[in-house]
């Protein structure tokens, strides 16, 4: 069993925020792989189904970014999912806009959603980090992540999401480095 988690904040005002890229990716995965209809459960919107014959749960926590770990902890305890079988999709300020990196474990780098998850389940899960760029000053970080994507960024976000979704089978096969390489090759037209 695998758990796919998309980080974001609930509500229509947050829908196109940079911080909500994880929600966009989960929505695209749900649609592409025809997972079940989203249901409110475990403090989030939960779907289930199979990808490449593997049982998958996908959740968008509705606990707001800073408390994402509470929803995930409740779900993995209930279904007895090991943290090693959790994949989290989220925004990353320290990666250039349009780049994607994946890794297992590591520090939160100040990302409050990741800090919350680390607190509740440790750091042995996989992360797919989507670059949203840095505003250059610390004072502007909060407003930057809570801003909507600009019109000229929307097309690139769509490309990133599509590339990630196509390569989800590689990701769930635990081929993290291959996933990162292929996603970025696709985005660079290589």
URJO-V38412 format. One record per pair of residues at least 4 apart in sequence whose C-alpha atoms are under 7 Angstrom apart, sorted by the first residue. I is the first residue (numbers start at 1). GAP is how many residues later the second one is. Records with the same first field share a line. If there is no record, write none. Layout:
I->GAP, GAP
This chain:
1->53, 54, 55, 80, 84
2->53, 54, 55, 79, 83, 84
3->53, 54, 55, 82, 83, 84
4->53, 54, 55, 82, 83, 84
5->53, 54, 55, 82, 83, 84
6->16, 17, 19, 20, 53, 54, 82, 83, 84
7->13, 15, 16, 53, 54, 58, 82, 83
8->11, 12, 13, 14, 15, 56, 57
9->5, 11, 53, 55, 56
10->4, 52, 54
11->4
14->6
15->5
16->4, 132, 133
17->128, 129, 130, 131, 132
18->73, 114, 127, 128, 129, 130, 131
19->72, 126, 127
20->4
21->4, 69, 70
22->4, 67, 68, 69
23->4, 37
24->4
25->4, 136
26->4, 32
27->4
28->4, 137
29->4, 136
30->4, 5
31->4
33->18
35->12, 13, 14
36->11, 12, 13
37->10
38->7, 8, 9
39->6, 7, 8
40->4, 5, 6
41->4, 5
42->29, 32, 33
43->18, 19, 20, 28
44->15, 16, 17, 18, 27
45->14, 15, 16
46->11, 12, 13, 14
47->10, 11, 12
48->8, 9, 10
49->6, 7, 8
50->4, 5, 6
51->4, 5, 118
52->117
61->7, 10
63->4, 5
64->4
65->47, 48
66->46, 47, 50
67->46, 49
68->4, 45, 48, 49
69->4, 47, 48, 51
70->4, 50
71->4
72->4
73->4, 47, 48
74->4
75->4
76->4, 5
77->4
81->4
83->38, 41, 42
84->40, 41
85->40
86->39, 40
87->38, 39, 40
88->38, 39, 40
89->38, 39, 40
90->38, 39, 40
91->38, 39, 40, 41
92->37, 38, 39, 40
93->38, 39, 40, 41
94->37, 39, 40
95->4, 36, 37, 38
96->35, 36, 37
97->34, 35, 36
98->33, 34, 58
99->31, 32, 85
100->29, 30, 31, 80, 84
101->27, 28, 29, 79
102->25, 26, 27, 74, 78
103->23, 24, 25, 73
104->20, 21, 22, 23
105->18, 19, 20, 21
106->17
108->6, 7
111->4
112->4
113->4
114->4
115->4
116->4
117->4
118->4, 5
135->5, 6, 9
137->4
140->4
141->4
142->4
143->4
149->4, 5
150->4
153->4
154->4
155->4
156->4
157->4
158->4
159->4
160->4, 27
161->4
162->4
163->4, 20, 23
164->4, 19
167->4, 12
168->4
169->4
170->4, 5, 9
171->4, 5, 8
175->4
176->4
177->4
178->4
179->4
180->4
181->4
182->4
183->4
184->4
185->4, 5
186->4
